[in-house]
Amino acid sequence: MRDIFFSYQNYFIFQFNIIEIMDFKVKIIIIHALFFVIQLVGSNHIELTSDLLLQWGFDINSTLIVLENRSIETIPSQEMISYINLTRFVMREDALFANLKRGAFAQCFNLKEIYIYDCPRLTNLTAGCFNDLVSLQSIVVSGTSLTRLHASIFDRLYSLKHLDFSDNKIEFIDQMTFARIEDLQMLILRSNRLKTIQPKAFFNTPNLHYFDLQHNQIEWASIDSFVFLCSRHINFDSNPIEKRFRVIRSELCEKEDTY
């Protein structure tokens, strides 16, 4: 006789005994039953709830929440409304995570940092998903399937200074996307699928001093997009426009020097 253990998410442990002379059909029945239990347990972890957070040891006084490979598909509206002391939220390595709803962090007025890593099913950020987080300073969303950034996800973020959307599948940035983030200092869009930079895409970002666009597919960029960025550090390496950008930057700086 030998023991076999199966661990699910470090919360459930299944043990069953297989006798060497056990009938083959009985073995198959046990294995099917085990997979049914696993699926049943997994189905309870689709939507993040405050009850789940409590089960995982994150009470309402928590300042840090780290969710790693928890099989969460959705963070619904106002589910974290009691976590007023939360300062950092991390979601990583979740193959199911696909939806961050409007008001997901409602009332989390002390939240300063949001990190979302390696969640390949995440294709879109819902308008208003970060709204009114007045203390939020940093957003990192990397290793997802995001294809677009639009201004409605950056509304009333008065303290935001750092945005990192590297290693996604972003193809398009709307005009005026970052215009409401006047204090933005660092913007990283490295390793996406950007092909063009729209006019005024970075309008009203006077404090932006580091801008990383490496490893995209950018073939065209409007000179109007960089009217505030002459003296800033901009990295266009590994783009088709790389050489052309150096000319654009030179012309822009010469134009600025005439004023």
Secondary structure, DSSP 8 states (H G I E B T S, - for coil): -EEEEEEETTTEEEEEEE-TT--HHHHHHHHHHHHHHHHHHHHTTSB--HHHHHHTT--TT-SEEEEES----EE-TTTTTT-TT--EEEEES-SS--EE-TTTTTT-TT--EEEEEEETT-----TTTTTT-TT--EEEEEEE---EE-GGGSTT-TT--EEE--SS---EE-TTTTTT-TT--EEE--SS---EE-TTTTTT-TT--EEE--SS---EE-GGGGTT-TTSEEE--SSTTHHHHHHHHHHHHHHHHT-
